[in-house]
Amino acid sequence: MHLKLYYFWRFCQNSLKMRFIFSILILIMSFLTGSATQNTSQNSSFISPLKGPFSFAGGFGELRPSHFHSGLDFRTQGKIGLPVFAAKDGYISRIGISSTGYGNALYMNHSDGTTTVYGHLLKFNPKIREYTTEKQYDRESFQINLTPSSDQFCFKKGEIIGWTGNSGSSGGPHLHFEVRDTKSETALNPLLYNLGITDKSAPKIIALYIYPLDDESNVGNDNTKKRFETIATSPGKYRLKNKVPIELLGQVGFGIQAEDFFNGTGMKCGIYSATLFCDNKEVFGFKMDKIAFQDTRYANSQADFEEHLRSNRWIEHLFRQPGNILDLYYPKQSNGIMNFTDGQEHDFEVIVCDAFKNKSILRFKTTGKKSKVTLTRIPYTKVFLYDRPNNFENDKIRIEMPTGVLYDNLKFKWKTEPTPAGCYSEMHQVHNGFTPVNNPYTLSLKCQDLPDHLKDKALIVYFDPIKKKKTAVGGEYSRGWVTVKTNLLGNFSVTADQIPPTIISLSVKENKILADPQKVQFHISDDLSGIYTYRGEIDGKWVLFEYDEKSGTLTYHFDKTRMVFGKSHLLRLVVTDYKENSSEYKAIIYK
């Protein structure tokens, strides 16, 4: 064998054409035998927006409350002010500033039809910042969305476009980074692009979940879902703690609790794919390559919504509910729901992968049951069907649900309890708060003993089943009813908001002395309907107060280009909530 290879090599050396072919073969072999932990890139012209080493606080496609995470969250070790680089040549196509969401964000279009997004920034490149500030003053608005021309802010790959921060709905300093298809704005998995990121650690499989999906199905002797913890038997290999085959009957779905840790950094991120096999046949799977933003709320169907609320665990369903229209599942003709009626034993396998092709495998066995279990029937009010409109109405409540609200058929339950303190309707149990819905529906509640002077202050409140507190849903009063559009189920009542927002000065003492010569800062809050608008003025002119909603702080940095220093000034701040209750703060300051 070695002699044959030697003669083949000598022949290749004597032929220029064959030498070229031989070189190509060597390259192909090198590629095929290369490290499986270096991700296959769709486009090698990208670089990372931050300098390494890399670790992440969130991965693409990761399950979040009512949405999928649409990018990568680069950790910044708790720091702000790290330089952010353009991942590819392009131009700034959009600039967003908001007290929520991505906060200070830049959107950059590239010639290959992609857009990169950089969120939660502290500040922008100076030329972008100057342009943005001018627009904020022109419009007298902190929150702004701008679309500059394609030749206005052009950057080469690796140039600084901003600095990392903690703006918007960020839970701590980090950079949120996305790759999108420019035309459709569909979010694409950034780990499928060459960002210089590698990962050698496989996901961890923590537990298997099994769901009886109708009244006749059960796991063991129970018609409720069951959790089975796993044990690692070797790197990437798992089994259930209990080796006994699981007894199943009827229609059943599976779910998996698994996490990826990006090279063992200890930061939990979502998985890239999971596939269920039964007796070596592929049953169902999903793969996180892309996510359309209009479909992101279907995360509530991909996840075990109730389990997350009750235990803070994220479980990925390995079956599709009929009202779930996501296109990330395979095989296309399968919904992953299995019907166990044969009484036979089956071998199962779940393969969980990250985007770098590192994989873990869970193997387990099931066996059929020979007899059904007698079930206790739970009463319900009405059956709501997922594929058609559903309405429910009496003299106390009205519900109008268009098609597309429900993920599955629902045995809807409604009842009332006594009126909560400070409310103007009975407590309405609209099914329960552990059942998710996809789109808003219309909810109307009949008022009881609501004074005339409070009618324009009336709104519907939601009683959170976990936090045990009420939050405003909103709504408007008309002819004895308060109506709102909501995407929550659970407990509701009517109340009124007549308390104005609170304004607390953090840097003006005795309404005249500045604690900080560089800025003025306030803490604002509202006890129910929430902050709707605020306006800050100095000497009757609008000034740019930056709002951080998560901390409730308003900050104005003194700007000598827009005010005259060395004199007294009238500072005025007005804050209004969603029910038009307003508070005002005035002070004479010297600057």
C-alpha positions as CSV (number, residue, x, y, z in Angstrom):
1,M,0.0,0.0,0.0
2,H,2.8,2.4,0.9
3,L,4.7,1.6,-2.3
4,K,1.6,2.4,-4.4
5,L,1.3,5.8,-2.7
6,Y,5.0,6.4,-3.4
7,Y,4.7,5.8,-7.1
8,F,1.5,7.9,-7.3
9,W,3.5,10.8,-5.7
10,R,6.4,10.4,-8.1
11,F,3.9,10.5,-11.0
12,C,2.3,13.7,-9.7
13,Q,5.7,15.4,-9.4
14,N,6.4,14.8,-13.1
15,S,3.2,16.3,-14.3
16,L,2.3,19.9,-13.7
17,K,-1.4,19.2,-14.3
18,M,-1.4,16.3,-11.9
19,R,0.6,18.3,-9.4
20,F,-2.2,20.8,-9.3
21,I,-4.8,18.1,-8.9
22,F,-2.8,16.5,-6.1
23,S,-2.6,19.9,-4.3
24,I,-6.4,20.2,-4.5
25,L,-6.8,16.7,-3.1
26,I,-4.5,17.6,-0.2
27,L,-6.6,20.7,0.6
28,I,-9.8,18.8,0.5
29,M,-8.4,16.1,2.9
30,S,-7.2,18.8,5.2
31,F,-10.6,20.4,5.3
32,L,-12.4,17.1,5.9
33,T,-10.1,16.1,8.7
34,G,-10.0,19.6,10.3
35,S,-11.2,20.4,13.8
36,A,-15.0,20.0,14.2
37,T,-15.0,22.9,16.7
38,Q,-14.2,25.6,14.1
39,N,-17.6,26.7,12.8
40,T,-18.3,26.5,9.0
41,S,-18.6,30.1,7.9
42,Q,-21.2,31.5,5.5
43,N,-19.1,34.6,5.0
44,S,-15.4,34.9,5.9
45,S,-15.4,38.7,5.5
46,F,-16.8,39.5,9.0
47,I,-14.8,40.2,12.1
48,S,-16.0,40.3,15.7
49,P,-17.4,43.7,16.9
50,L,-15.3,43.4,20.1
51,K,-11.7,42.3,20.8
52,G,-11.3,38.8,22.3
53,P,-11.2,36.7,24.4
54,F,-14.9,36.1,24.0
55,S,-17.6,35.0,26.4
56,F,-21.3,35.4,26.1
57,A,-24.3,36.1,28.3
58,G,-26.8,35.1,25.6
59,G,-26.8,33.1,22.4
60,F,-28.9,33.2,19.2
61,G,-32.3,31.6,19.4
62,E,-32.2,31.4,23.2
63,L,-35.6,31.3,24.8
64,R,-36.6,34.5,26.5
65,P,-40.0,35.7,28.0
66,S,-42.3,35.9,24.9
67,H,-39.4,36.1,22.4
68,F,-36.3,34.4,21.0
69,H,-33.0,36.1,21.6
70,S,-32.1,37.4,18.1
71,G,-28.3,37.8,18.5
72,L,-25.2,37.3,20.6
73,D,-24.7,39.1,23.9
74,F,-20.9,39.7,24.2
75,R,-19.9,40.1,27.9
76,T,-17.8,43.1,28.8
77,Q,-16.7,41.9,32.3
78,G,-19.1,44.4,33.9
79,K,-17.4,47.4,32.2
80,I,-18.7,50.1,29.9
81,G,-16.8,52.1,27.3
82,L,-15.1,49.3,25.3
83,P,-14.6,50.2,21.6
84,V,-17.1,48.6,19.2
85,F,-15.8,47.8,15.7
86,A,-17.7,47.6,12.4
87,A,-17.9,43.9,11.7
88,K,-17.7,44.5,7.9
89,D,-17.4,47.4,5.5
90,G,-20.7,49.3,5.2
91,Y,-22.8,52.4,6.1
92,I,-25.0,53.3,9.1
93,S,-28.6,52.8,7.8
94,R,-30.4,53.4,11.1
95,I,-29.8,55.0,14.5
96,G,-32.1,54.2,17.4
97,I,-32.2,55.8,20.9
98,S,-34.7,54.5,23.4
99,S,-35.1,54.1,27.1
100,T,-36.1,50.5,26.5
101,G,-35.2,47.7,24.0
102,Y,-31.7,48.1,22.5
103,G,-31.2,51.6,24.0
104,N,-28.5,53.3,22.0
105,A,-28.3,51.2,18.8
106,L,-26.6,51.3,15.4
107,Y,-27.7,49.4,12.3
108,M,-25.1,49.0,9.5
109,N,-25.9,47.8,6.0
110,H,-23.3,45.8,4.0
111,S,-22.9,45.0,0.3
112,D,-23.7,41.3,0.7
113,G,-27.3,42.0,1.7
114,T,-26.8,41.7,5.4
115,T,-27.2,44.3,8.2
116,T,-25.3,44.2,11.5
117,V,-26.9,45.6,14.7
118,Y,-25.0,46.9,17.8
119,G,-27.2,47.4,20.8
120,H,-27.0,48.9,24.4
121,L,-24.2,51.3,23.5
122,L,-22.9,53.9,25.8
123,K,-22.3,56.4,23.0
124,F,-21.8,56.6,19.3
125,N,-18.8,57.6,17.1
126,P,-18.5,61.4,17.5
127,K,-19.7,62.3,14.0
128,I,-22.8,60.1,14.6
129,R,-23.3,61.5,18.1
130,E,-23.3,65.1,16.8
131,Y,-25.8,64.4,14.1
132,T,-28.1,62.5,16.5
133,T,-28.0,65.2,19.1
134,E,-29.0,67.9,16.6
135,K,-32.0,65.7,15.5
136,Q,-33.1,65.2,19.1
137,Y,-33.1,69.0,19.7
138,D,-34.9,69.6,16.4
139,R,-37.6,67.1,17.3
140,E,-37.5,67.9,21.1
141,S,-37.3,64.2,21.8
142,F,-34.8,61.9,23.6
143,Q,-36.3,58.8,22.0
144,I,-35.5,58.9,18.2
145,N,-35.3,56.7,15.2
146,L,-33.2,58.0,12.3
147,T,-32.4,56.7,8.8
148,P,-29.4,58.6,7.4
149,S,-28.5,58.4,3.7
150,S,-26.2,55.6,2.5
151,D,-23.2,58.0,2.0
152,Q,-23.5,59.9,5.3
153,F,-21.8,57.5,7.8
154,C,-19.5,55.0,6.0
155,F,-17.1,52.8,7.9
156,K,-14.5,50.2,7.0
157,K,-14.3,46.9,8.8
158,G,-12.5,47.3,12.1
159,E,-13.2,51.1,12.5
160,I,-14.8,52.2,15.8
161,I,-18.5,53.0,15.5
162,G,-19.3,53.3,19.2
163,W,-18.6,52.2,22.8
164,T,-20.2,49.5,24.9
165,G,-22.7,50.4,27.5
166,N,-25.8,49.4,29.5
167,S,-28.5,51.4,27.8
168,G,-32.1,50.3,27.1
169,S,-33.5,47.1,28.6
170,S,-30.0,45.7,29.3
171,G,-29.7,43.6,32.5
172,G,-26.0,44.7,32.8
173,P,-23.1,46.0,30.7
174,H,-22.7,44.1,27.4
175,L,-22.9,44.4,23.6
176,H,-25.9,42.9,21.8
177,F,-24.8,42.0,18.3
178,E,-27.0,40.8,15.4
179,V,-26.7,39.8,11.8
180,R,-29.9,40.3,9.7
181,D,-31.0,39.8,6.2
182,T,-31.3,43.5,5.0
183,K,-34.4,43.0,2.8
184,S,-36.5,40.9,5.1
185,E,-34.9,42.0,8.5
186,T,-34.9,38.3,9.5
187,A,-32.3,37.7,12.2
188,L,-29.6,35.3,11.2
189,N,-27.4,33.2,13.5
190,P,-24.1,35.2,13.9
191,L,-22.3,32.0,14.9
192,L,-22.6,30.9,11.3
193,Y,-20.4,33.8,10.3
194,N,-16.7,33.9,10.7
195,L,-16.3,36.2,13.8
196,G,-13.2,34.5,15.0
197,I,-15.1,32.6,17.7
198,T,-14.4,28.9,18.5
199,D,-16.0,26.5,21.0
200,K,-14.9,23.0,22.0
201,S,-17.4,22.2,24.7
202,A,-20.6,20.3,24.1
203,P,-24.0,21.3,25.5
204,K,-25.2,19.8,28.8
205,I,-28.4,17.8,28.9
206,I,-30.0,18.4,32.2
207,A,-33.5,16.7,32.1
208,L,-36.0,15.0,29.8
209,Y,-39.7,16.1,30.0
210,I,-42.7,14.0,28.8
211,Y,-46.1,15.5,28.2
212,P,-49.4,13.6,28.0
213,L,-51.3,15.5,25.3
214,D,-54.9,14.4,25.7
215,D,-57.2,13.2,28.4
216,E,-56.5,9.5,27.6
217,S,-52.7,9.7,27.7
218,N,-50.4,9.2,30.7
219,V,-46.9,8.8,31.8
220,G,-46.7,6.0,34.3
221,N,-50.0,6.3,36.1
222,D,-50.4,10.0,35.7
223,N,-51.9,12.4,33.1
224,T,-49.6,15.2,34.0
225,K,-46.1,16.0,32.6
226,K,-43.1,14.4,34.1
227,R,-39.5,15.5,34.6
228,F,-36.6,12.9,34.4
229,E,-33.1,14.1,35.4
230,T,-30.0,12.9,33.6
231,I,-26.6,11.6,34.5
232,A,-23.5,12.1,32.3
233,T,-21.9,8.7,31.7
234,S,-19.0,10.0,29.6
235,P,-18.2,13.3,27.8
236,G,-21.2,14.1,25.6
237,K,-23.1,10.9,26.7
238,Y,-26.2,10.9,29.0
239,R,-28.7,8.6,30.5
240,L,-31.7,9.0,32.8
241,K,-31.0,8.6,36.6
242,N,-33.7,5.9,36.7
243,K,-32.8,3.2,34.2
244,V,-36.2,1.6,34.2
245,P,-38.1,2.0,30.9
246,I,-40.7,4.8,31.1
247,E,-44.3,3.6,30.8
248,L,-46.3,5.6,28.2
249,L,-49.8,5.4,26.8
250,G,-51.6,7.5,24.2
251,Q,-50.5,10.7,22.5
252,V,-47.3,12.0,24.1
253,G,-44.8,14.8,23.4
254,F,-41.2,15.2,24.6
255,G,-39.1,18.1,25.8
256,I,-35.5,18.7,26.7
257,Q,-33.8,20.9,29.2
258,A,-30.3,21.6,27.9
259,E,-27.8,24.5,28.0
260,D,-24.6,25.5,26.2
261,F,-21.7,27.1,28.1
262,F,-19.4,28.3,25.3
263,N,-16.1,26.7,26.2
264,G,-17.1,26.1,29.8
265,T,-17.3,29.8,30.7
266,G,-20.1,29.1,33.2
267,M,-22.6,31.4,31.4
268,K,-25.6,29.5,30.3
269,C,-26.8,30.1,26.7
270,G,-29.4,28.4,24.5
271,I,-28.7,25.4,22.3
272,Y,-28.5,25.5,18.5
273,S,-30.4,22.3,17.6
274,A,-32.0,19.2,19.1
275,T,-33.3,16.1,17.3
276,L,-35.4,13.2,18.7
277,F,-35.0,9.7,17.3
278,C,-37.2,6.6,18.0
279,D,-35.8,3.2,17.1
280,N,-33.1,5.0,14.9
281,K,-35.8,6.9,13.0
282,E,-35.8,10.7,13.1
283,V,-39.0,11.9,14.7
284,F,-38.7,15.6,15.2
285,G,-36.1,18.4,15.6
286,F,-35.4,22.1,15.4
287,K,-32.4,24.2,14.3
288,M,-31.8,27.9,15.1
289,D,-30.5,29.3,11.8
290,K,-32.8,32.3,11.5
291,I,-35.7,34.0,13.2
292,A,-38.3,36.3,11.7
293,F,-39.1,39.1,14.1
294,Q,-42.8,38.8,13.4
295,D,-42.7,35.2,14.6
296,T,-40.6,35.8,17.7
297,R,-43.5,35.4,20.2
298,Y,-43.9,31.8,19.1
299,A,-41.1,31.2,21.6
300,N,-44.0,30.8,24.0
301,S,-44.9,27.6,22.1
302,Q,-41.4,26.4,21.6
303,A,-40.9,26.7,25.3
304,D,-42.8,25.1,28.2
305,F,-44.2,28.5,29.3
306,E,-45.7,27.3,32.6
307,E,-42.5,25.5,33.6
308,H,-40.5,28.7,33.1
309,L,-42.9,30.8,35.2
310,R,-43.0,28.2,38.0
311,S,-39.4,27.0,38.2
312,N,-37.4,29.5,36.0
313,R,-36.3,26.5,33.8
314,W,-36.3,26.8,30.0
315,I,-37.6,23.6,28.4
316,E,-37.5,23.2,24.5
317,H,-40.5,21.3,23.2
318,L,-39.6,18.4,20.8
319,F,-43.1,18.6,19.3
320,R,-45.1,21.3,17.5
321,Q,-48.4,22.7,18.8
322,P,-50.9,23.0,15.9
323,G,-51.0,26.8,16.1
324,N,-47.2,27.2,16.0
325,I,-46.2,28.3,12.5
326,L,-42.4,28.5,13.0
327,D,-40.3,27.1,10.1
328,L,-37.4,25.9,12.2
329,Y,-38.7,22.3,12.5
330,Y,-37.9,19.1,10.7
331,P,-38.9,16.7,9.2
332,K,-41.5,19.0,7.6
333,Q,-44.3,16.5,7.6
334,S,-43.9,15.7,11.4
335,N,-45.3,17.4,14.4
336,G,-43.3,15.3,16.8
337,I,-46.4,13.9,18.6
338,M,-46.2,10.1,19.2
339,N,-49.0,7.7,19.8
340,F,-48.1,4.9,22.2
341,T,-50.6,2.1,21.7
342,D,-48.6,-0.9,20.7
343,G,-47.4,-1.9,24.2
344,Q,-43.9,-2.4,22.9
345,E,-40.5,-1.2,24.2
346,H,-38.8,1.5,22.2
347,D,-35.3,3.0,22.1
348,F,-35.0,6.8,22.1
349,E,-32.2,9.2,21.5
350,V,-32.0,13.0,21.7
351,I,-29.0,14.7,20.1
352,V,-28.3,18.2,21.2
353,C,-25.8,20.4,19.3
354,D,-24.3,23.8,19.4
355,A,-23.5,25.9,16.4
356,F,-19.9,24.5,16.3
357,K,-21.1,20.9,15.8
358,N,-20.3,19.9,19.4
359,K,-23.0,17.4,20.4
360,S,-24.4,15.5,23.4
361,I,-26.6,12.4,23.3
362,L,-29.3,11.3,25.7
363,R,-30.5,7.7,25.4
364,F,-33.5,6.2,27.2
365,K,-36.2,3.5,26.8
366,T,-39.9,3.5,26.9
367,T,-42.5,0.7,27.2
368,G,-46.2,0.7,26.5
369,K,-49.0,0.3,29.1
370,K,-51.7,-2.3,28.6
371,S,-54.6,-0.5,30.4
372,K,-55.8,3.0,30.7
373,V,-55.9,5.0,34.0
374,T,-59.2,6.4,35.3
375,L,-59.0,10.2,35.2
376,T,-60.6,13.0,37.2
377,R,-62.4,15.3,34.7
378,I,-61.8,19.0,35.3
379,P,-64.7,21.2,34.5
380,Y,-64.3,24.0,32.0
381,T,-66.5,26.8,30.6
382,K,-66.1,26.5,26.8
383,V,-63.7,25.0,24.2
384,F,-61.7,27.6,22.3
385,L,-60.3,26.4,19.0
386,Y,-56.9,27.6,17.8
387,D,-57.7,27.9,14.1
388,R,-60.8,30.1,14.3
389,P,-62.1,33.2,16.2
390,N,-63.4,32.6,19.8
391,N,-65.8,34.8,21.7
392,F,-67.2,34.7,25.3
393,E,-69.7,37.1,26.7
394,N,-72.0,37.7,29.6
395,D,-73.1,40.7,31.7
396,K,-69.8,41.0,33.4
397,I,-67.1,40.2,30.8
398,R,-66.6,40.2,27.0
399,I,-63.8,38.4,25.2
400,E,-63.0,38.6,21.5
401,M,-60.2,36.4,20.3
402,P,-59.3,36.5,16.6
403,T,-57.6,33.5,14.8
404,G,-53.9,33.3,15.7
405,V,-54.2,34.0,19.4
406,L,-54.0,30.4,20.6
407,Y,-51.2,27.8,20.0
408,D,-53.6,24.9,20.6
409,N,-57.2,24.1,21.5
410,L,-58.1,25.4,24.9
411,K,-60.6,24.2,27.5
412,F,-61.3,27.7,28.6
413,K,-62.3,28.4,32.2
414,W,-63.8,31.6,33.6
415,K,-65.1,32.5,37.0
416,T,-65.2,35.5,39.3
417,E,-64.1,36.2,42.9
418,P,-64.9,39.1,45.2
419,T,-63.8,42.6,44.2
420,P,-60.2,43.3,45.3
421,A,-59.5,46.3,47.5
422,G,-59.3,49.5,45.6
423,C,-61.0,48.0,42.5
424,Y,-64.2,48.6,40.6
425,S,-65.1,45.1,39.3
426,E,-65.0,41.6,40.6
427,M,-61.8,39.7,40.1
428,H,-62.1,37.8,36.8
429,Q,-60.2,34.6,36.4
430,V,-59.7,34.5,32.6
431,H,-58.4,30.9,32.3
432,N,-55.0,31.1,34.0
433,G,-51.7,33.1,33.9
434,F,-49.7,29.9,33.0
435,T,-51.2,29.6,29.5
436,P,-49.5,31.7,26.8
437,V,-51.2,33.4,23.9
438,N,-49.5,34.7,20.7
439,N,-51.4,37.8,19.6
440,P,-53.5,40.3,21.5
441,Y,-57.2,39.8,22.1
442,T,-59.9,42.2,23.3
443,L,-60.9,42.1,26.9
444,S,-63.8,44.2,28.4
445,L,-64.8,44.2,32.0
446,K,-68.0,45.7,33.5
447,C,-67.4,48.4,36.1
448,Q,-69.1,48.4,39.5
449,D,-69.6,51.6,41.5
450,L,-67.0,53.6,39.6
451,P,-67.4,57.3,40.4
452,D,-68.0,59.7,37.5
453,H,-64.8,61.7,38.2
454,L,-62.7,58.5,37.8
455,K,-64.1,57.3,34.5
456,D,-61.2,58.8,32.5
457,K,-58.8,57.4,35.0
458,A,-60.1,53.8,34.8
459,L,-57.9,50.9,33.6
460,I,-57.6,47.2,33.8
461,V,-55.0,45.6,36.1
462,Y,-53.4,42.2,35.9
463,F,-52.6,40.1,39.0
464,D,-49.3,38.3,38.4
465,P,-49.6,34.6,39.5
466,I,-45.9,34.4,40.5
467,K,-44.9,37.9,41.7
468,K,-48.3,38.3,43.5
469,K,-48.7,41.9,42.6
470,K,-50.9,43.9,40.2
471,T,-49.6,45.6,37.1
472,A,-51.4,48.0,34.7
473,V,-52.6,46.5,31.4
474,G,-54.3,49.7,30.3
475,G,-57.7,50.4,28.8
476,E,-60.4,53.0,28.2
477,Y,-63.8,53.5,29.7
478,S,-67.0,53.6,27.7
479,R,-70.6,53.1,28.7
480,G,-69.9,51.2,31.9
481,W,-67.1,49.0,30.5
482,V,-63.3,49.2,30.4
483,T,-61.7,47.7,27.3
484,V,-58.1,46.8,26.5
485,K,-56.1,44.7,24.1
486,T,-53.9,42.2,25.9
487,N,-51.8,39.2,25.3
488,L,-52.1,37.8,28.8
489,L,-54.5,35.3,30.4
490,G,-55.1,35.2,34.1
491,N,-56.7,37.4,36.8
492,F,-58.0,40.9,36.0
493,S,-60.0,43.7,37.6
494,V,-60.8,47.4,37.0
495,T,-59.2,50.1,39.1
496,A,-58.4,53.8,38.6
497,D,-55.1,55.7,38.5
498,Q,-55.4,59.2,40.0
499,I,-52.0,59.5,41.6
500,P,-49.4,61.6,39.6
501,P,-45.8,60.4,39.0
502,T,-43.1,61.1,41.6
503,I,-40.2,63.3,40.9
504,I,-37.1,63.2,43.2
505,S,-34.2,65.5,42.6
506,L,-30.8,63.7,42.9
507,S,-28.5,66.7,42.2
508,V,-30.4,70.0,43.1
509,K,-30.4,70.8,46.8
510,E,-32.9,73.3,48.3
511,N,-34.1,74.0,44.8
512,K,-30.9,76.0,44.0
513,I,-27.6,74.3,44.8
514,L,-26.0,71.9,42.3
515,A,-24.4,68.8,43.8
516,D,-22.8,68.1,40.4
517,P,-21.6,71.0,38.2
518,Q,-21.7,68.8,35.1
519,K,-25.3,67.5,35.2
520,V,-28.8,67.6,36.6
521,Q,-30.4,64.2,37.5
522,F,-33.8,63.1,38.8
523,H,-35.5,59.9,39.7
524,I,-39.0,59.5,38.3
525,S,-41.6,56.8,38.9
526,D,-45.3,56.0,38.7
527,D,-47.2,53.6,40.9
528,L,-49.5,52.2,38.3
529,S,-50.2,53.2,34.7
530,G,-46.5,54.1,34.1
531,I,-44.5,57.1,32.7
532,Y,-45.9,58.3,29.4
533,T,-44.1,61.5,28.7
534,Y,-41.6,63.9,30.3
535,R,-40.3,67.3,29.3
536,G,-37.3,69.2,30.8
537,E,-36.7,72.9,30.1
538,I,-34.1,75.5,31.1
539,D,-35.3,79.1,30.7
540,G,-38.3,77.9,28.8
541,K,-36.4,75.9,26.2
542,W,-36.4,72.1,25.8
543,V,-33.2,70.4,26.9
544,L,-32.1,66.8,26.3
545,F,-32.9,64.7,29.4
546,E,-31.7,61.1,28.8
547,Y,-34.0,58.5,30.3
548,D,-33.0,55.2,31.7
549,E,-36.2,53.4,32.3
550,K,-34.8,50.4,34.2
551,S,-33.3,52.7,36.9
552,G,-35.9,55.5,36.5
553,T,-33.3,58.2,36.1
554,L,-33.4,61.3,34.0
555,T,-30.1,63.0,33.3
556,Y,-29.2,66.3,31.6
557,H,-25.6,67.1,30.9
558,F,-25.0,70.9,30.8
559,D,-24.3,71.9,27.2
560,K,-22.5,75.3,26.9
561,T,-23.3,75.3,23.1
562,R,-27.0,75.6,24.0
563,M,-27.2,77.7,27.2
564,V,-25.4,80.7,28.6
565,F,-23.2,79.9,31.7
566,G,-22.5,82.2,34.6
567,K,-26.0,83.1,35.5
568,S,-29.2,81.9,37.2
569,H,-31.6,79.7,35.2
570,L,-35.1,78.4,35.7
571,L,-35.2,74.6,35.6
572,R,-38.6,73.0,35.0
573,L,-39.5,69.3,34.6
574,V,-43.0,67.9,33.9
575,V,-43.7,64.2,34.0
576,T,-47.1,62.6,33.0
577,D,-48.4,59.1,33.3
578,Y,-50.7,57.2,30.9
579,K,-53.8,58.5,32.6
580,E,-52.8,62.1,32.2
581,N,-51.8,62.6,35.9
582,S,-48.9,65.1,35.9
583,S,-46.2,66.3,38.3
584,E,-44.0,69.4,38.0
585,Y,-40.6,70.3,39.5
586,K,-39.2,73.8,39.4
587,A,-35.9,75.2,40.7
588,I,-33.7,78.3,40.2
589,I,-30.2,77.0,39.6
590,Y,-26.9,78.9,39.0
591,K,-24.7,77.6,36.2
